[in-house]
């Protein structure tokens, strides 16, 4: 009997050791899943036009000390990457041009790869990114739409409509519903993309946020579970990121409207008053 008791005690001890091993191993595994990459939206999150959001410049400086990979992901089509970088630098942000991953760059890659010569419904300030690819002297075989307030008129939209009727593809740099300006919210390109879709019976190909391809390309080698997306657009920034497994931090600046966090499922990982608060939370709990 004593031998049997000793044997049972031995088995219990072994089970305890195994439980401790697996418990500790799970802790190590969780620790290894700490955040490695942070994707940050620009307009509405760090700045609004030529004004930095209060505290954002200093918050970015603090975040840089965390040794995480930082990328700035944006759907802006109002200006080229060079112009955008100069604007952000002038506002005091420590940002390298190569850290900016834009939907314009994604659209450029589509145009280049497919050898398209599109009608460009984008702002004149953004045309610089396509000058070496587009030839205005030859016939156009696609329609590329971004934010172009000066070109959203009957003439340009009708030219686009006729190209689409002839079989040209419709490429939307993004389908943003609205964006934040100093004077309030303003209509985005989404309404014009949908109008062209309806009139021509052509479905647009979207290349920017919130497509999974855009977020996957922005992550590069980082797995989604080890990344955070910070943005003010609950659908394009947060829902799009979370759909591929990235944690979504919604900030209540820019285009944010009260209750936005309740409009998506799953809801945002975190809701923060500002980029500064999001950085505080990340530094405290995630890196």
Buried (B, 14 or more C-beta within 10 A) or exposed (E): EEEEEEEEEEEEEEEEEEEEEEEEEEEEEEEEEEBBBBBBBBBBBBBBEEEBBEBBBEBBEEBEEBEBBBBBBBBBBBBBBEBBBEBBEEBBBEBEEEBBBBBBBBBBEBBEEEEBBBBBBBBEBBBBBBEEBBEEEEEBBBBBBBBBEEBBEEEBBEBBBEBBEEEBBBBBBBBBBBBBEEEEEEBBBBBBBBBBBEBBEBEBEBBBBBBEEBBEBBBEEBEBEBBBBBBBBBBBBBBBBBBBBBBBBBBBBBBBEEEBBEEBEEBBBBBBEBBBBBBBBBBEEBB
